[in-house]
Amino acid sequence: IVGLFINTIPIRVRSRENMTMLELLNELQNQGTESDQYSYCSLAEIQSLSQQKNELIKVLYAFENYFVDEEKLKVEEGGLSFEIESGRGQTSYDITLSAYLKGDNLIFNLLYNPHLYVKEEIQSILSRIQAVLESFAANPNGKLSEIEVITEQERVQILGEFNNTAREYAKDQTVVELLEEQVRKFPH
């Protein structure tokens, strides 16, 4: 039989107060190792037994750590070399994020359901992933609660644009009088 044989094993990511990113990653690695004993059970079977069915899992993250002997892939005496720069894929999940190492680089591929997300939302998700990874790289022993999950541009927008609530109002009336005035204008 030739083909790709994989089984997705669902896990729940939980954090504790004052937990560091390294502690979380170690727990996830241990949980992944322990969950291997359930690899005989297909995700489709798990979903069929749940009340949520296909809604049980909407996001898939996969770290592809299969071995590739790059020396054998080089073009020399019948060898093979290839690299996919862009492609089109399909997923059964709302979002599928996969990552793999290529040399010293961590490469991410993100597939998403275009009926649920627009390109700008996906770009925002990718920007946040980048912000989290940069925060983690800067301080791997830092607490999860200290990791920045928004970009500097989002911070400016939240604190500046969204928080710009200054408005002109009648200063000779109390808040109660202003509210009563609105109730008279819009009784329903």
Secondary structure, 3 states (H helix, E strand, C coil): CCCCCCCCCCCCCCCCCCCEHHHHHHHHHHHHHHHHHHCCCCHHHHHHHCCCHHHCCCEEEEECCCCCCHHHHCCCCCCCCCCCCCCCCCCCCCEEEEEEEECCEEEEEEEECCCCCCHHHHHHHHHHHHHHHHHHHHCCCCEHHHCCCCCHHHHHHHHHHCCCCCCCCCCCCCHHHHHHHHHHHCCC
